[in-house]
């Protein structure tokens, strides 16, 4: 799938946006297949097994092995995943029918009845599948330990659902039932010629109301044989040409040297794939937003009367599609970035043994859209077990979240000198704070930076906003957490406190 990772050359703005979301050897075994998690796992057993084998990886304690959903991995000097993050791997929000993310997932699945649907692939993947199979450069920023949670040098927690593209395409070509049988509706696309993957993904990121180190993506892949394209063209019809849409499309993009077609593809094939992809995406977005507006209107929100949805297409750049685009839609007065998409790199299909097929792919994050549709103001709420949150939603329904009591925040500042001669990555600080404070960390913001004119030493000051979503916190409680944060900053980041 097409993820939010951007090529290093892309602007800082694009680095923040959604991207098209995507055999190396395990420490003790060869990666041959994706693994699947049960639809209704025993969370208590999974979480217990995690907690008994992991401790915080720092100078004082470095576990030699990690257990993740039943698999054991050897740790090494690449290991940077923490217990706080690994404890999220068994939560399975997408399998809780009344959860907003699961509701949105099911709405999207229904819009693609001819695609195979996967929603239970475990998050531990090889670096080959996550990066190399998709054409990521060796120096791509997404590979860095400051951006990605590594289990060890060869394994990581997937950073995008595109990590399963090659695996699932190969399974379709080879008829690998160990993978194909896990599709919820495998008969719709028995060779995985078309599939959706919904899953949790993991990235080291900033701390605020719209960012979380674990989020969820939806990946879509659609392929055609070249003979199939010719038959459809002969019938003078795109597969989606008969589908009406309330989308008002603005598309001035063109195939050019800056957003080129691949030499393996003919102009006719590219034109067909682009039309089919954009029509499919236009229809999908309009259907979901129309249902959201109808639900809000039923709930008595007279402000939600939107009946048309302007869409605009923007040129983009991704490692595993060319040409590539981003799709935005005007919803409730603001342009919402929906997804990244494009024509699949032919090398991926060739590596899967599908040399006679061409295709397109898309990917986007579920949280951002769910926050808008359900009116959820803070991404942390998706992980809440507070019945005041969970009881507001029902399977198949889009309800507007009604906020419960807002608890007062407790801000704390921390000032420090950066390590001289060493590196400091802000994501390392964010991950450290999350590991100690958990979801009590509501936001972290750089409020001051200073360079000493004589020594050249650089100083920074960050404000950590502590706030619980379900209770009041005390200064004594937060002071204790803050002292642990300060101590670990010295030990793990090599900074000097001011």
Protein Blocks (a to p, Z undefined) as FASTA:
>chain_A
ZZfbdcfkbcfklmmpccdddddddfkbccfbdcdddfbdcfklmmmmmmmmcccddfkl
ccfbdceehiacdddfkbccdfklmmmmmnommlmmkbmklmmmmmmmmmmmmbccdfkb
cfbdcfklmmmmnopafklmklpmklpccfblmbccdfbfklmmmmmmmmmmnopaklmm
mpfblmlmmnopaccddddddddddddfkbcfbdcdddddddddfklmmmmmmnopafkl
mpccfbdcddfbdcdfklccdfkbcfklmmmmmmmmmmmmmmmmmmmmmmmmmmmmmnop
aklmcfbdcddddddddfkbccdddddddeehiacdfbdcddddfklmmmnopambccdd
ddddfklmmmmmnopabfklmmpcbfklmmmpcehiacddddddddddddddddddddeh
iacdfklmmmmmmmmnmmmlmbdcdfbdcddfklopacdddddddddfkbccdfklmmmm
mmmmmmmmmmmnopacZZ
